[in-house]
């Protein structure tokens, strides 16, 4: 029944988080990868998190990673929601796969020779530490960053934090339901658009580099897994805003057929 499914989701999420990289492990592993593949892998700090000033890294994979070439850019973002670790794990898997197979696999070699692949493996390091670091504030269910909403200098899981995924300016003013405007809600959208460093970092990267595609990796328990959310659907016009929609739909269908879901394993 519904209660059994909820218990299954909780158990699966705890197992997934426990088996995932901590943020320190992500940084350490990236140091190792760069040392092994310096020509095709570059790591830079894009900025720091809102409250704890943790570095948010961007990983560039290309045949000449240290040089800005006139090539199309693809951006992957993982870990905006702290309690959804699978996105960051996919990002780390991609980094390892692409570096290890460059010069060996023809497809991988062609991708890195013709594209610049950028990956932000953990876009919300503050939240990830709340989920993965034992202590009085530890919880597997934390979703947000650690913004001090009441400005009392003490992190409070009942009141602090902003849902980064809702802090972008697109239709920010239209989110007026109670879960979006109440600071204690897990989907709190923040005091104003772009209030969070983590979101501004992604905005500024896109403004500067103009990637041809951005894929934001989540693993929500609310949809059963294996969904690709396409931006943006215009409810007034009754249509999608991009000619690229059929291509995204094709990719989504292929991935859904090939991947196991996080919850059911089917």
N, C-alpha and C positions, 0 to 999 in steps of 0.2 A: 504494500500500500504506500501512500504518500510518506508516511513516517519511515518506512524501510528505505525508500529512495533517498530521503534526506540523510539518514544515517550512512548510507552508502556514499553519498556525495561528500559528507564530512570526512569519512575515513579515507576516501581516495585523495581528497585535497591534502590532508595531513601527510599521507605517504608521499605525494608529489612534492610538497614543499620540503619535507625532510630529505629527499633524495636529490634536491636541486642544488645548484651553486649558491653559496653565499656571495655577497657582493665582493668581499675580499678575495674569494676564490676566483671570481670573474677577472678582477684586476691582475691577480697573480698569473692566471692562465694566459691572459693576453700578453703579459711580459714575455712569457715563454714562447708564444707563437711568433711574436715580432722578432725575437732573437733567432728563431729557426727560419723565418721567411721574410727577411727585411726588405727584399725587392718588391714583394707583392702585397705586403701588409704594413699599414701605417696606423698608429693609434694616437689620437690627440684628445685633449680635454676640451669639450665644447662649452663648458660652463659648470656651475656648481648648483647644488640643490637649495631649496628655499630656506630651510631652517638650519640644517646641520652643515651646510656648505660642503657636501660630499661631491667629489668630481664626477661628472657625467661624461663618459668617454664615447667617442665616435671611432669606429673602425673602418678604414678604407681598404678595399681589396681591388687591386688592379695590376696590370703588368708593370707599370711604373708608379708604384703607390706614392712615392715622395714627390711626384710631379703632377701639376694640374694640367691635364690634357683636354683637348676638345672632344670629349666623349660623353655620351648619354649617361646620366646618373640614375641609379635606383637606390631608394632608401628603405631599409627595414627598421622598424622600431619595436622593441620588446619591453615588457614589464612596466607599462604605465600604471596598471592596477597591481598593487603589491601582492594580493592573494592569488594572482594568476601567473604562476612561475613558468608554465609551459612555454609561453612566448619567448622568454629569455633563454630557455633551454634550446628552443629551436634556433634562436639567433646564434648561440654558441656552437651548436652543431653545424650550422651553415659555415661559420668562420673556419672551423676545423676541416670540414669537408672540402671547401674551396681551396684552402691553402695546401692541404695534403694531396689534392688531385690535380693541381695546376701542373701542366707539362706532362701529365700522365693520361688524363681523360680528355678526349678531344672537345667535348662540349664545354667542360669547365675552362679549358685553355682558351677557347674562343670567347667565352663570356668575359673573362678577365682581360683578354687582349683588346676587346672592343667596347667594354663598359667600365664605369667606375661604380662598384658596389659598396655602398655605405651601410653600416649596421650600428645602431645604438642598442646594445644588448640589454641594458637596464636603464630605463628612462626615469625610474622612481626608486633610487637607492635608499632613501630614507624609509619608505614603506617596506621595502624588501627586508631591511634590517629589523623592523618591528615584527615581521612575520617569522624571521629565521633566527633571531638572537634571543636566547633564554633570558628571562628577567621579569620584573613585575609588570612591564608593559607589553610583554610578548603575547601575541595572538595570531593564529593562522588565518583569521578572518579580516585582517586589516586591509583596506582597499586604497586608502588615500596617501598623501604625503604627510608631513608633520607640521604644517602651518599652525602657529600659535594663535588660534582664532580669538581667544579672550585676552591675549597679550598679558598673561600672568606669569610667564616664564617657566611654566611647568607643563610638560606634555601630558595630555589627558585624552585617552582613547574614547571617552564619551562625548568629547566636544571639539577636539582639534582636527586639523587636516582638511585637505581639499581633494575632491575627485578630479584628478588631472584631465581625464578624458572629457570633462564637462567645463573646463576652464577656457577653451578656445572661444573665439568671438562669434563663430557661426551660430546664429539664432540664440545666442546667450540670453538675450533679453526675453525670449519667449519661454524660457524654462522658469516658470513661476510656481510650480507645484511645491508642496511642503518639503519633500525630500531633497529638492534642489536648493532651497533658500535657507534651510535651517542648518547652522554650522555643525550641529551634532550628527546630522544624517550622513550615512555612508556615501551618498551621491551629492553632497554639497558642492555647488558649482564655483564657490569662491566669492570674495567681495566684489570683484569686477573682472572683466575679461582680461586674460594675460596677466593675472596677478601672481602667477607662480613661475619661478625661474625655470622649472622643468619644461613647461609649455613654451615659454619664450625661446628657449634653446632650440626646440624643434622648429618653431616659426622662423627664427633667424636663419637656421640652416637652409630651410626651404627657400626663403627669400634670396639667399645668397647663391645657392647652387642650382635651383630650379630643376629638381629631379623629374624625370618623365613618369615615374610611378612611385608611390609611397604605400608600403604595406605595413600596417600596424597590427602586431601579433598579440592576440588575447587568448584566454582560455576560460571563459565564463561558465559557471555551472548552471546558469539560468536557461541556456538554450540547448543543452545536451551535447554540445561540441559540434565540430565540423560545419561551421557557418562562416561565410565570407560576407561581411557587412560592406555594402557598396555605397560610396558617397557620390552624389547626393540624390535622393529621390524627392521630386517636387510634388507634394500632395495637391497643390493647387492646379498644376498643369497635368498631373497624372502620368508623369513620365520621368525617366532618369535624365540627369544633366549631361551625360557624356556619351559620345559615340563609342567609347571604349567599353561600355557595359557588356556587350555580347562576349568580348574577349575575357573580361573578368569572370563572367558567368561560366565560361568554358573552363577556365582555370579552377574555379571553385568546385565544379562538378568533378573534375579529374582528381583534385586533392581529396575530396570527400570520399571518393571511391577507394583511394589508396591508403588512407590513414585510419587508425583506430581512434575512437572517441576517448576522451580523458575519463569519462564517467562509466560507460558501459563496456568498453574494450571491444566493441563490435564494429 
